[in-house]
Amino acid sequence: MAALAQGRLRQKQDLLVEALSGRVRPGQQFILAQLLSLIDSIDETIAQFDREICEKTSG
């Protein structure tokens, strides 16, 4: 689970491993993985909007 961390959380991966060890049930792990996937998707959508805005405003 901690290996999925990105951005600022990636730098704190050892802390995430410690925090998640033995405290998160499989169902919760599934939900967290899905949420991280959604966050990645939203981040990509934001990046696409940023690129589109840059293209439209610089030309």
Steps between C-alpha positions, in 0.01 A plus 500: 500500500775744595668434164200669334573829676578795278601861536588611849387170649759315290775662709341360815461143375674348805254680727209375292621141523521531877160667525326245278659185640236287668244777523324490165272210413490356148169671423641831613814441293281446195311824563822694555650361179189605309514848649868535409413395146228765485744762626746403225224532242396841630864614502531400134178683413631814671824470303299473177305813592825681579646406160183608320491833684866564418438423133196727481655792685842498335382501140 
